[in-house]
Amino acid sequence: MADFVWTARSPLQQAVTPGRAGAIVTPAGVKLAEIRDFDLVQIFARRGQREATAKAIRKHYGVDAPAPRQAVFGKGATLIWSGPDQVMALSPRRPATLRPLDALRGTFGGIASLSDQSDGRCLVSMSGPRARATLAKLSSIDLHDSVFPAGAAATTSIDHTAVNLWRSGEAGDGSPVFNLLVFSSFAESLWHTIVDAAAEFGMEIETRPAASA
């Protein structure tokens, strides 16, 4: 019997074409990137273990657990609030011999349930001077600096697709950076929706690995 080798592939493998797209403007109004090679673990506090889980998060990542509708940037990971007593930990992908759950079981054993979501989600990053205008076509969330600053997060829908949306620091050009985490099975549909919405502003498209927080 032949050995079976599982090689994970991005569901956006055929959809993402790096380079310029949309209107020909300089500079591009939207910088759009698929972020690859990340680990994503959902940490779900067990009944009665909320405080213990928060303490374990603080010890392991060096920051307090995110409050509702917040993302925080800890030691080697971004922590995104995803619901009551639920946090998603996003970090650069470990070597294949080190599964993401292995590093966390000792910290969260008995107090939180852990679920590896790494290959079940796609991550898209948007920046550029017209990124907010693009998202305004797709989302009902107010993304103005005064109400959605760096570190703000939301669990919402875009084009009837469930999305975890959060804002990280500013890009090199000073524009806000928005991150969208979506189930892999809906990723290609969402990608084309975003590309269509951003076309009038001109896009610069790329793929890149996850960076350490």
PyMOL commands that set and color helices and strands:
alter all, ss='L'
color gray80, all
select helices_A, chain A and resi 50-61+102-108+118-120+131-136+184-201
alter helices_A, ss='H'
color red, helices_A
select strands_A, chain A and resi 19-21+30-36+38-45+71-74+77-83+86-92+112-116+121-127+153-158+161-170+176-183+203-209
alter strands_A, ss='S'
color yellow, strands_A
deselect
rebuild
show_as cartoon
